[in-house]
Amino acid sequence: MQTVMGIENFHDKSKPIYLALGNFDGVHKGHQSLIQALIRKAKVNGGQALAFIFEPHPAQVLMPERAPRLLQTPQGKADLLEKIGLDLLIYNPFTSEIAAWSPEQFVEKILIGVLQISEVFIGFNYTFGHRGAGTPDYLKQLGDKLGFGVNIIAPVTYEGEPISSSLVRKALEVGDILTAYNMLGYHPVIEGVVVEGEHRGAQIGFPTANVGVETMYNIPGKGVYAAHAWIGSKVYHGVVNIGSKPTFHQEYPLSIEAHLIDFTGDIYGQNIRLSFLEKLREEQRFQSLEELVSQIARDRDRAEEICRAYDGDL
């Protein structure tokens, strides 16, 4: 899959263009259904399957204080779309000028003026144009008028509700990894850089990688988790604590600490990706250091069992 940064850098119109529109945060099962339908139609008609995504997320530009925390980095999203089989991904900057475009302007400038699409694929709740004034039905009207097809993809449901990025976030907020997995179709992940911590883990025999995650990204709720940890191309078994270290502090900023089982080495400054498998327990305050160390040992052993059970998913 090719990734193009900025629509002005897209030039390949040798085949008919079938286009997916949306932000696709998390690339959950609903998004996957849409992209798969797009790819099937493009192949049948000898076309190319493209996705057009605004980056940053429009909400981060229009109302940053209320913008949802994202489930994937741009690269993580691109990797998932590539696995499904997308031919090309366009990341285009979202600006205040674009935010002021009417639905008609968006269609005329992007879909017709630059891409000259054959068909477009959207979700049942897709909106576009100034203040989201454009709806799926209105896009269909514009398509009929301007000569392109519009495919409105029905939602994929989980336990009776349409799967959405916001529902995935709600599941992760309470550490419900299984529900998030069932909606995503893959184990939820976070990525960050290993930063300096208090070195307390090393002092008690369980050294940890402190993961710095940018505030725009979603993280699971407080608790202890089993996770696969990716550093470069290598994967390790890990036990991850997300919390405020209540045994040592009355108040402490939320931290993400990953103990990588059977790993030794200095990884400060390196990128790490954590793939969450199961929640082991809630965060808790211990009465003594010995009690804490004993519990961490049990967490490590249980995490190792779980990671081994999920190694087949790698």
C-alpha positions as CSV (number, residue, x, y, z in Angstrom):
1,M,0.0,0.0,0.0
2,Q,1.2,3.5,-0.8
3,T,0.6,6.4,1.6
4,V,0.4,9.9,0.2
5,M,0.8,12.9,2.4
6,G,-1.4,15.7,0.9
7,I,-3.9,15.2,-1.9
8,E,-1.8,17.5,-4.2
9,N,0.8,14.7,-4.2
10,F,-1.6,12.1,-5.6
11,H,-1.3,11.7,-9.4
12,D,-2.1,8.1,-10.3
13,K,-5.4,8.1,-12.2
14,S,-4.6,5.2,-14.5
15,K,-7.4,3.2,-13.0
16,P,-10.9,4.1,-11.9
17,I,-10.9,5.4,-8.3
18,Y,-13.1,3.8,-5.6
19,L,-12.8,5.9,-2.5
20,A,-13.5,5.4,1.2
21,L,-14.3,8.4,3.3
22,G,-14.0,8.6,7.1
23,N,-11.5,9.0,9.9
24,F,-11.4,5.2,10.6
25,D,-10.0,5.7,14.2
26,G,-9.1,2.3,15.5
27,V,-10.1,0.6,12.2
28,H,-12.7,-1.4,14.1
29,K,-14.9,-4.1,12.6
30,G,-17.3,-1.6,11.1
31,H,-14.5,0.2,9.4
32,Q,-13.1,-3.1,8.2
33,S,-16.5,-4.0,6.7
34,L,-16.5,-0.8,4.7
35,I,-12.9,-1.1,3.4
36,Q,-13.5,-4.7,2.4
37,A,-16.6,-3.8,0.5
38,L,-14.6,-1.0,-1.2
39,I,-11.8,-3.4,-2.2
40,R,-14.2,-6.0,-3.6
41,K,-16.0,-3.4,-5.8
42,A,-12.7,-1.9,-7.0
43,K,-11.3,-5.3,-8.0
44,V,-14.5,-6.3,-9.9
45,N,-14.3,-3.1,-11.9
46,G,-10.6,-3.0,-12.5
47,G,-10.2,0.0,-10.2
48,Q,-8.0,1.0,-7.3
49,A,-9.2,1.2,-3.7
50,L,-8.3,4.4,-1.9
51,A,-9.1,6.0,1.4
52,F,-9.0,9.7,2.1
53,I,-8.5,10.7,5.7
54,F,-8.0,14.1,7.3
55,E,-5.0,14.3,9.6
56,P,-5.1,15.7,12.2
57,H,-8.6,14.5,13.3
58,P,-11.0,17.4,12.5
59,A,-12.1,17.5,16.2
60,Q,-8.5,18.3,17.2
61,V,-8.6,21.4,15.0
62,L,-12.2,22.5,15.7
63,M,-12.6,21.7,19.4
64,P,-9.3,20.4,20.8
65,E,-10.5,20.5,24.4
66,R,-13.3,18.1,23.6
67,A,-11.6,16.0,20.9
68,P,-11.8,12.2,21.6
69,R,-8.6,10.4,22.5
70,L,-7.5,8.4,19.5
71,L,-7.2,4.7,19.4
72,Q,-4.4,4.5,16.8
73,T,-1.4,6.6,15.6
74,P,-1.5,7.6,11.9
75,Q,1.1,4.9,11.2
76,G,-0.8,2.3,13.2
77,K,-4.0,3.1,11.2
78,A,-2.1,2.8,7.9
79,D,-0.7,-0.6,8.9
80,L,-4.1,-1.9,9.7
81,L,-5.6,-0.6,6.4
82,E,-2.7,-2.1,4.5
83,K,-3.4,-5.5,6.1
84,I,-7.0,-5.4,4.9
85,G,-5.7,-4.8,1.3
86,L,-6.2,-1.1,0.6
87,D,-4.2,0.1,-2.4
88,L,-3.5,3.7,-1.4
89,L,-4.1,6.0,1.6
90,I,-4.2,9.7,1.3
91,Y,-3.6,11.7,4.5
92,N,-4.6,15.3,4.0
93,P,-4.2,18.2,6.4
94,F,-7.4,19.5,8.0
95,T,-7.4,23.2,8.2
96,S,-9.8,26.0,9.3
97,E,-10.3,26.8,5.6
98,I,-11.4,23.3,4.8
99,A,-13.7,23.3,7.9
100,A,-15.6,26.2,6.3
101,W,-16.3,24.3,3.0
102,S,-19.9,23.5,2.3
103,P,-20.8,19.9,1.6
104,E,-21.0,20.8,-2.1
105,Q,-17.5,22.5,-2.0
106,F,-16.0,19.4,-0.5
107,V,-17.4,17.2,-3.2
108,E,-16.5,19.5,-6.0
109,K,-13.0,20.3,-4.8
110,I,-11.9,16.8,-3.6
111,L,-14.1,14.1,-5.0
112,I,-14.6,15.6,-8.5
113,G,-12.0,18.3,-8.9
114,V,-8.9,16.2,-7.9
115,L,-9.8,12.5,-7.6
116,Q,-12.5,12.2,-10.2
117,I,-13.9,9.2,-8.4
118,S,-16.1,6.5,-9.8
119,E,-17.7,5.5,-6.5
120,V,-17.4,6.5,-2.9
121,F,-18.0,4.3,0.2
122,I,-19.1,5.8,3.5
123,G,-20.5,4.7,6.8
124,F,-24.2,5.0,7.7
125,N,-23.5,7.9,10.0
126,Y,-20.9,9.8,7.9
127,T,-21.0,13.6,7.9
128,F,-19.1,16.1,5.8
129,G,-18.8,19.8,5.0
130,H,-19.2,22.8,7.3
131,R,-20.5,21.7,10.8
132,G,-21.2,18.2,9.4
133,A,-24.1,19.5,7.3
134,G,-23.7,16.8,4.7
135,T,-25.3,13.4,5.3
136,P,-25.1,10.1,3.5
137,D,-28.4,10.7,1.8
138,Y,-27.3,14.1,0.6
139,L,-24.1,12.7,-0.7
140,K,-26.1,10.2,-2.7
141,Q,-28.1,13.0,-4.2
142,L,-24.9,14.8,-5.2
143,G,-23.6,11.6,-6.6
144,D,-26.7,11.1,-8.8
145,K,-26.3,14.7,-10.0
146,L,-22.6,14.7,-10.6
147,G,-22.2,11.2,-11.9
148,F,-20.5,9.0,-9.2
149,G,-21.8,6.1,-7.2
150,V,-22.4,6.3,-3.5
151,N,-22.3,3.2,-1.3
152,I,-23.7,3.6,2.3
153,I,-22.4,0.7,4.4
154,A,-24.6,-0.6,7.2
155,P,-23.1,-0.8,10.7
156,V,-21.5,-3.9,12.2
157,T,-23.1,-4.6,15.6
158,Y,-21.8,-6.1,18.8
159,E,-24.3,-7.1,21.5
160,G,-27.0,-5.3,19.6
161,E,-25.2,-1.9,19.2
162,P,-23.4,-0.5,16.2
163,I,-19.7,-0.8,16.7
164,S,-18.0,2.7,17.0
165,S,-14.7,4.1,18.1
166,S,-16.5,5.7,21.1
167,L,-17.8,2.3,22.3
168,V,-14.3,0.9,22.1
169,R,-13.0,3.8,24.2
170,K,-15.7,3.2,26.8
171,A,-14.7,-0.5,27.1
172,L,-11.1,0.5,27.5
173,E,-11.8,3.1,30.1
174,V,-12.9,0.3,32.5
175,G,-10.2,-2.1,31.3
176,D,-12.7,-4.4,29.4
177,I,-10.1,-5.7,27.0
178,L,-12.3,-8.6,25.7
179,T,-15.1,-6.3,24.7
180,A,-12.6,-3.9,23.0
181,Y,-11.1,-6.9,21.2
182,N,-14.4,-8.1,20.0
183,M,-15.2,-4.7,18.5
184,L,-11.7,-4.1,17.1
185,G,-11.0,-7.6,15.8
186,Y,-7.4,-7.3,17.2
187,H,-5.9,-6.7,20.6
188,P,-6.0,-3.0,21.6
189,V,-2.6,-1.2,21.5
190,I,-0.8,1.8,22.7
191,E,2.5,3.2,21.6
192,G,5.0,5.5,23.2
193,V,8.6,6.2,24.0
194,V,10.4,4.6,27.0
195,V,11.2,7.5,29.4
196,E,13.0,7.8,32.7
197,G,11.0,6.8,35.8
198,E,11.7,6.4,39.5
199,H,13.7,3.2,39.0
200,R,11.7,1.7,41.8
201,G,10.9,-1.4,39.9
202,A,14.6,-2.3,39.4
203,Q,15.2,-1.7,43.1
204,I,12.6,-4.4,44.0
205,G,13.7,-6.9,41.3
206,F,11.1,-6.0,38.6
207,P,12.6,-3.4,36.3
208,T,10.0,-1.6,34.2
209,A,9.9,0.4,31.0
210,N,8.0,3.7,31.7
211,V,6.0,4.4,28.6
212,G,5.4,8.0,27.6
213,V,2.2,8.2,25.5
214,E,1.1,11.5,23.9
215,T,-2.0,12.9,25.5
216,M,-4.0,12.7,22.3
217,Y,-4.1,8.9,22.5
218,N,-6.4,6.7,24.4
219,I,-5.1,4.3,27.1
220,P,-6.9,1.6,29.1
221,G,-8.2,2.3,32.6
222,K,-6.1,1.8,35.7
223,G,-5.2,-1.7,36.4
224,V,-2.6,-4.5,35.8
225,Y,-2.6,-6.2,32.4
226,A,-0.9,-9.0,30.4
227,A,0.5,-7.7,27.2
228,H,2.7,-8.4,24.3
229,A,5.4,-5.7,24.0
230,W,7.0,-4.8,20.7
231,I,10.4,-3.1,20.5
232,G,11.3,-2.8,16.8
233,S,10.7,-6.2,15.3
234,K,11.0,-8.2,18.5
235,V,8.2,-9.1,20.8
236,Y,8.3,-9.8,24.5
237,H,5.9,-11.0,27.1
238,G,5.0,-8.3,29.6
239,V,2.9,-7.3,32.6
240,V,1.8,-3.7,32.5
241,N,0.7,-1.5,35.3
242,I,-1.4,1.6,34.6
243,G,-1.9,3.8,37.6
244,S,-0.7,6.3,40.2
245,K,1.5,4.1,42.4
246,P,-0.7,4.3,45.5
247,T,1.6,2.1,47.6
248,F,4.3,4.8,47.3
249,H,2.4,8.1,46.8
250,Q,-0.7,9.8,48.0
251,E,-0.9,11.6,44.6
252,Y,1.1,10.8,41.5
253,P,0.5,11.4,37.8
254,L,-0.9,8.5,35.8
255,S,2.0,6.3,34.6
256,I,2.3,3.3,32.3
257,E,5.0,0.8,33.5
258,A,5.8,-2.4,31.5
259,H,7.8,-5.2,33.1
260,L,9.2,-7.2,30.2
261,I,9.7,-10.8,31.2
262,D,13.1,-12.3,30.5
263,F,14.4,-9.1,29.0
264,T,17.5,-7.2,30.0
265,G,18.9,-4.1,28.4
266,D,18.7,-0.3,28.0
267,I,15.8,0.8,25.9
268,Y,15.4,4.4,27.0
269,G,14.3,6.6,24.1
270,Q,13.1,3.7,22.0
271,N,9.6,3.3,20.8
272,I,7.5,0.5,22.4
273,R,4.1,-0.8,21.4
274,L,2.0,-2.6,23.9
275,S,-0.7,-5.0,22.7
276,F,-3.2,-5.7,25.6
277,L,-4.4,-9.3,26.1
278,E,-6.2,-9.5,29.4
279,K,-6.7,-7.5,32.6
280,L,-5.3,-9.3,35.6
281,R,-6.6,-7.1,38.4
282,E,-7.4,-3.6,39.6
283,E,-4.7,-1.2,40.9
284,Q,-4.4,-1.5,44.7
285,R,-2.5,-0.1,47.6
286,F,-0.3,-2.6,49.5
287,Q,0.5,-2.4,53.2
288,S,4.1,-3.4,52.8
289,L,6.8,-3.7,50.2
290,E,7.0,-7.5,50.7
291,E,3.2,-7.8,50.0
292,L,3.7,-5.7,46.8
293,V,6.7,-7.8,45.6
294,S,4.8,-11.1,46.2
295,Q,1.8,-9.8,44.2
296,I,4.0,-8.6,41.3
297,A,5.6,-12.0,41.2
298,R,2.1,-13.6,40.9
299,D,1.1,-11.0,38.2
300,R,4.3,-11.8,36.3
301,D,3.6,-15.6,36.3
302,R,0.0,-15.1,35.3
303,A,1.0,-12.7,32.5
304,E,3.5,-15.2,31.2
305,E,0.8,-17.9,31.0
306,I,-1.6,-15.5,29.2
307,C,1.1,-14.3,26.7
308,R,2.1,-17.8,25.9
309,A,-1.6,-18.6,25.2
310,Y,-1.9,-15.7,22.8
311,D,1.5,-16.2,21.0
312,G,-0.3,-17.8,18.2
313,D,-1.9,-14.4,17.4
314,L,1.4,-12.8,16.7
